[in-house]
Amino acid sequence: MTNMAAAMELKCWGGDWGLPSVHTDSLIVLAYTKFSGAKVTVSPIDWTWKTLTATVPELLCGDSTVQEPTQILNFLRKQRFNADYELTARQGADTMAYIALLEEKLRPALLHTFWVDAENYASLTRPWFASRSPFPLNLLVPCCHAKNALSRILLMKGEAPLHRISEVEVKIYSDAKECLNLLSYRLGTENFFFGNMPTSLDAFVFGFLAPLCKASLPSSPLQSHLRQLENLTHFCDTVLAAYFSSDHPCPPPPIEETKDANLQKLTQLVNKESNLIEKMDDNLRSSPQHKPHRPDPKPSLITEKSSTPA
């Protein structure tokens, strides 16, 4: 195991739009470090040559270099920075199932929204990434990211008979809205997905939702759909206020939970996947059995909930 005293450095894309980073995977790791109490030095790659060559997020600790959110979170858990320490095996299985759902249903739509949609790309995404890259990389970085996003979408969703991006658009946005509805139903009136303390699932959901929630997109039906799910936007605001701001205002009243037959069916599907994962692996939490280093609960997040819907 790496020496726990070793300094940790996190390389990631920088922030904007009121977010610590505009990059989904970087946000996931940044949120998890806050939730688990891990002390990291954040080093944005903005305005450096690494905007083209680096794979971010990237965690450096001693002689170790770790990339990809899942691998970085696993590494932090081994250092006893474990935001999932108090989860049951069933909750651990639910976490894995919902993260898989995010990757399958929501990731393609986010890639399309920011990198493939022509209006969003021309008005927001390309100018932002170009402005954060040195010349001449500012001419290359946005284009490379856009090509990679398109390839990734087609790889994930371009199965026969859907081979072109125009043919998969309807499908990926339908899947994404279904995913958002399920997340909203699962969150209900809680501050976080498993109560009053955030876990790795909250880090993933925050990383996926926050850019979509906060970006000034000229064209995004998916953003409009998200903003109608008030408990999810409330969730993003709660994380930002409690963990990424010097001020910790009390969150607004929770949203009244609504039930829908279709959402109940979706929940049943996720529960089935959770049961399968739980049966396949009885050791979901492989981190050392020691109390983790995690920050004290935020008083502003454990306030008594109002019974009046927002």
C-alpha positions, 0 to 999 in steps of 0.5 A, spaced: 500 500 500 502 507 498 504 511 504 498 514 507 502 520 508 504 521 501 501 527 498 496 526 493 495 531 486 489 531 482 490 533 475 483 535 472 480 540 467 478 547 471 472 550 473 467 554 470 459 555 470 459 555 478 462 548 478 469 546 480 470 543 474 466 543 467 468 535 466 464 530 468 469 525 470 473 530 474 467 532 478 466 525 480 473 525 483 473 532 486 466 530 489 469 524 492 475 527 495 470 532 499 465 526 501 471 522 503 475 527 507 481 525 502 486 531 502 488 532 494 492 538 491 488 540 485 492 542 479 488 544 473 491 542 466 488 548 463 493 553 458 498 547 458 500 542 453 497 537 457 490 539 454 491 535 448 496 529 451 493 528 458 488 523 460 484 526 466 482 525 471 489 523 474 491 522 481 498 522 483 501 519 489 508 517 490 510 513 485 503 511 483 499 514 477 491 512 477 486 514 471 479 513 470 474 515 476 473 508 478 480 506 479 481 513 482 476 511 487 478 504 489 485 507 490 483 512 495 479 507 498 485 503 499 488 509 503 482 509 508 478 514 504 472 511 503 465 514 503 462 508 502 464 505 509 457 505 512 453 502 506 450 495 507 452 490 501 445 491 498 446 498 498 453 497 495 450 493 489 445 498 488 451 503 487 454 499 482 447 498 478 446 505 478 453 507 476 452 502 470 445 505 469 449 512 468 454 510 464 449 506 459 443 511 459 446 518 460 453 518 458 451 518 451 446 523 451 451 528 455 457 527 450 452 528 444 449 535 448 456 538 449 460 535 443 455 533 437 450 538 437 452 543 433 449 549 436 452 547 443 458 545 440 459 552 436 456 557 442 459 553 448 463 547 448 468 549 442 470 556 445 470 554 452 476 548 451 479 553 445 480 558 450 483 554 456 488 551 451 495 554 448 496 556 441 496 552 437 492 547 441 486 551 441 485 549 434 486 542 435 483 540 442 476 541 441 476 538 434 479 532 437 474 531 443 468 532 439 471 526 434 472 522 440 465 523 443 462 522 436 466 515 436 464 513 443 457 514 442 456 510 436 461 505 439 456 505 445 449 506 441 450 504 434 448 497 434 445 495 427 440 497 425 442 504 428 449 506 424 449 513 424 448 519 429 442 521 426 439 515 427 441 514 434 439 521 437 432 519 438 434 513 442 439 516 446 435 522 449 429 517 450 434 513 454 437 519 458 430 522 460 428 515 463 435 515 467 433 522 470 426 520 471 429 514 475 434 518 479 429 523 481 424 517 483 430 514 487 432 520 490 425 522 493 426 527 498 433 525 501 439 530 501 443 524 498 441 517 495 443 513 502 441 518 507 444 524 510 451 522 508 454 522 501 457 516 498 460 514 491 453 514 488 452 521 489 459 523 487 457 519 480 450 523 480 453 529 481 459 529 476 454 527 471 448 532 472 452 538 475 455 540 468 448 539 464 444 543 470 449 549 470 452 550 463 448 555 459 446 551 453 443 554 447 439 548 445 438 542 450 431 539 451 435 534 456 437 540 460 430 542 460 428 536 462 433 536 468 431 542 470 423 540 471 426 535 476 427 539 482 430 534 487 435 533 482 437 540 481 436 541 489 441 535 489 446 539 485 446 545 489 446 542 496 453 538 494 456 545 491 453 549 497 456 544 502 462 541 499 465 547 494 463 553 497 466 557 503 459 558 505 454 553 507 447 555 507 441 551 509 438 547 503 431 549 500 426 545 502 426 538 499 421 536 493 415 532 495 416 525 492 412 523 486 410 516 484 409 513 477 408 506 475 413 506 470 418 509 474 416 503 479 417 498 473 424 501 472 426 501 479 424 494 479 429 493 473 435 496 477 433 492 483 434 485 479 440 488 477 442 489 484 440 482 486 444 479 481 451 483 483 450 482 490 449 474 489 455 474 484 460 478 489 459 477 497 465 482 498 463 488 494 467 493 499 474 490 499 477 496 502 480 495 509 476 494 515 478 500 519 474 507 520 475 511 514 478 518 514 471 522 512 469 529 514 464 531 520 457 531 517 455 538 515 450 541 520 446 544 514 445 538 511 442 534 517 437 540 518 430 538 520 426 537 513 420 541 512 413 538 510 411 543 505 413 541 498 418 546 494 
